[in-house]
Amino acid sequence: MPLLTWEQKNSVGVRELDDQHKKLFSIINRLYDSMHTGKDIVELNSVLKEMIDYADYHFSMEEKYFDLFNFEEKVTHIAKHRAFDKKAAEFMGRNMLGDPTLSFFVLDFLEDWWLGHINNTDKRYTKCFNDHGLNGAPQK
């Protein structure tokens, strides 16, 4: 059973970004599954790398829309993205040191951060993005 299951209440009202959030949930669930099979120490590096790469892609998409639509909260929102980047880099460094308990800290952080970010911070752009026609079908 996955740790995170996508629910409609997690939607930010933009299919493209919801799909990206679902992918982030799946990466978190991959770490969770690896912990249950005892493979987390082996999997952690690849999960962290995938999370960092995909978060970077996702953040760049959101930030593109912030600029395009002149989202008034973009500076504070982007600062939260950079804080995530910093924490993820810290986890990569700790993983290189071979911390056997790191998976638990990473999983706890990712679950809390993404749920909080999506359901609080990201939902603040829904009206702006929807007002500019960003909803429904994925954008190019």
C-alpha positions in Angstrom: 0.0 0.0 0.0 1.4 3.4 -0.9 2.2 6.1 1.6 0.7 8.8 -0.5 -2.4 8.5 -2.6 -3.5 11.3 -4.9 -6.9 12.7 -4.0 -8.9 15.4 -5.7 -8.3 17.6 -2.6 -4.6 17.8 -3.6 -5.5 19.3 -7.0 -4.2 22.8 -7.8 -6.7 23.1 -10.7 -4.1 22.7 -13.4 -3.9 19.3 -15.0 -0.2 19.7 -16.1 0.9 20.6 -12.5 -1.4 18.0 -10.9 0.2 15.3 -13.1 3.7 16.5 -12.0 2.6 16.4 -8.4 1.3 12.8 -8.9 4.8 11.9 -10.2 6.4 13.4 -7.1 4.0 11.3 -5.0 5.1 8.2 -6.9 8.8 9.0 -6.2 8.0 9.3 -2.5 6.1 6.0 -2.6 9.1 4.4 -4.2 11.2 5.3 -1.2 8.5 4.1 1.1 8.3 0.8 -0.7 12.0 0.3 -0.6 12.0 0.8 3.1 9.4 -1.9 3.5 11.5 -4.3 1.5 14.8 -3.4 3.3 16.3 -1.9 0.1 16.2 1.7 1.1 19.9 2.0 1.7 20.5 0.8 -1.9 17.7 2.8 -3.4 18.1 6.1 -1.5 20.7 7.6 -3.8 18.6 7.0 -6.9 15.4 8.2 -5.2 17.1 11.4 -4.1 18.5 12.0 -7.5 15.2 11.4 -9.2 13.4 13.6 -6.7 15.9 16.4 -7.2 15.8 16.2 -11.0 12.0 16.0 -11.1 11.5 18.7 -8.5 13.9 20.9 -10.6 11.8 20.3 -13.7 8.5 20.9 -11.8 9.8 24.1 -10.1 11.0 25.4 -13.5 7.5 24.9 -15.0 5.8 26.7 -12.1 8.3 29.5 -12.2 7.8 29.9 -16.0 4.1 30.5 -15.3 4.9 32.8 -12.4 6.8 35.1 -14.9 4.3 34.6 -17.7 1.3 35.5 -15.6 3.1 38.0 -13.3 2.1 35.9 -10.2 2.3 38.4 -7.3 3.6 35.9 -4.8 6.3 34.5 -7.0 9.3 35.8 -4.9 8.2 34.1 -1.7 7.1 30.9 -3.6 10.4 30.7 -5.4 12.2 31.1 -2.1 10.4 28.0 -0.8 11.6 26.1 -3.9 15.2 27.1 -3.2 14.8 26.0 0.4 13.7 22.6 -0.8 16.7 22.5 -3.2 19.0 23.3 -0.3 17.5 20.6 1.9 17.6 18.0 -0.8 21.3 18.8 -1.5 21.9 18.4 2.3 20.3 14.9 2.1 22.5 14.0 -0.8 25.6 15.0 1.1 24.5 13.0 4.2 23.8 10.0 2.0 27.3 10.1 0.7 28.5 9.7 4.3 26.5 6.5 4.5 23.9 7.4 7.2 21.9 4.2 7.7 18.9 6.1 9.2 18.7 8.8 6.6 15.8 7.2 4.7 13.5 7.8 7.6 14.4 11.5 7.7 14.1 11.9 4.0 10.8 10.2 3.8 9.4 12.3 6.6 10.7 15.5 5.1 9.4 14.7 1.6 5.9 13.6 2.7 5.5 16.7 4.9 7.0 19.2 2.5 5.2 18.1 -0.6 1.8 17.7 1.1 2.2 21.1 2.8 3.6 22.8 -0.3 0.9 21.5 -2.7 -2.0 22.1 -0.4 -1.0 25.4 1.0 1.6 27.2 -1.1 0.8 25.9 -4.6 -3.0 26.4 -4.2 -2.3 30.1 -3.9 -1.6 30.3 -7.6 -4.7 28.4 -8.7 -6.9 31.5 -9.4 -4.1 33.4 -11.1 -3.2 30.4 -13.4 -6.9 29.6 -14.1 -7.6 33.3 -14.9 -4.9 33.1 -17.5 -6.4 30.0 -19.1 -4.1 27.4 -17.5 -6.3 24.5 -16.5 -7.8 21.4 -18.0 -5.6 20.0 -20.8 -1.8 19.9 -20.3 0.0 22.9 -21.7 3.0 22.8 -24.1 
